[in-house]
Amino acid sequence: MGSSEKETKAKTMKGLIAFCGSFLITMVGGFVLLLWEIKYHPSNSQLWMVPFGLIMFLTPVLACLAVFISDAFTPTNSQHA
């Protein structure tokens, strides 16, 4: 296995770990929102759960979108200096 293959594999593994972490955080945020909707919404108590859940739910999505857009519009240089 060549050096560039190892780098590509390491980059892929880091991306997979980041994706799994982001997915887990998004699921926790969704669970917090769902728990608030089911248990606390009728009484409008525990309102701190709503912004907390929204932050946990949307932040990883926005971060992944920013990384994807940044990577898509970054020119690649096949010649190494």
C-alpha positions in Angstrom: 0.0 0.0 0.0 1.4 3.4 -1.0 1.7 6.5 1.0 -1.2 8.3 -0.8 -3.4 5.2 -0.3 -2.7 5.3 3.5 -3.5 9.0 3.6 -6.7 8.5 1.7 -7.7 5.7 4.0 -6.9 7.8 7.1 -8.9 10.7 5.7 -11.8 8.4 5.0 -11.7 7.0 8.5 -11.6 10.5 10.1 -14.5 11.5 7.9 -16.5 8.5 9.0 -15.8 9.1 12.6 -16.8 12.8 12.3 -20.0 11.7 10.4 -20.9 9.2 13.2 -20.3 11.8 15.9 -22.4 14.4 14.1 -25.2 11.9 13.6 -25.1 10.9 17.3 -25.3 14.6 18.3 -28.2 15.2 15.9 -30.1 12.2 17.2 -29.6 13.4 20.8 -31.0 16.8 19.8 -34.0 15.2 18.1 -34.6 13.0 21.2 -34.6 16.1 23.5 -37.1 17.8 21.2 -39.3 14.7 21.0 -39.1 14.2 24.8 -40.2 17.8 25.4 -43.0 17.5 22.8 -44.4 14.4 24.4 -43.9 15.1 28.1 -43.7 18.8 28.7 -45.4 20.6 25.8 -48.9 20.5 27.2 -47.9 22.4 30.4 -45.3 24.6 28.6 -42.7 23.7 31.2 -39.0 22.9 30.8 -38.8 25.4 28.0 -34.9 25.3 28.1 -35.2 22.0 26.3 -36.4 23.6 23.1 -33.4 25.8 22.2 -31.0 23.2 23.6 -32.6 20.5 21.4 -32.6 22.8 18.3 -28.9 23.7 18.8 -28.0 20.0 19.2 -30.2 19.0 16.2 -29.1 21.7 13.7 -25.5 22.5 14.5 -24.0 19.3 13.1 -26.1 19.6 9.9 -24.9 23.2 9.3 -21.3 22.2 10.1 -21.4 19.3 7.6 -23.0 21.5 5.0 -20.3 24.2 5.5 -17.5 21.6 5.2 -19.1 20.1 2.1 -19.5 23.4 0.3 -16.0 24.5 1.3 -14.6 21.2 0.0 -16.6 21.4 -3.2 -15.4 24.9 -4.1 -11.8 24.5 -3.2 -9.6 24.0 -6.2 -7.5 20.8 -6.2 -3.9 21.0 -7.2 -2.5 17.7 -8.5 1.1 19.0 -8.4 2.7 18.9 -5.0 5.2 21.7 -4.2 
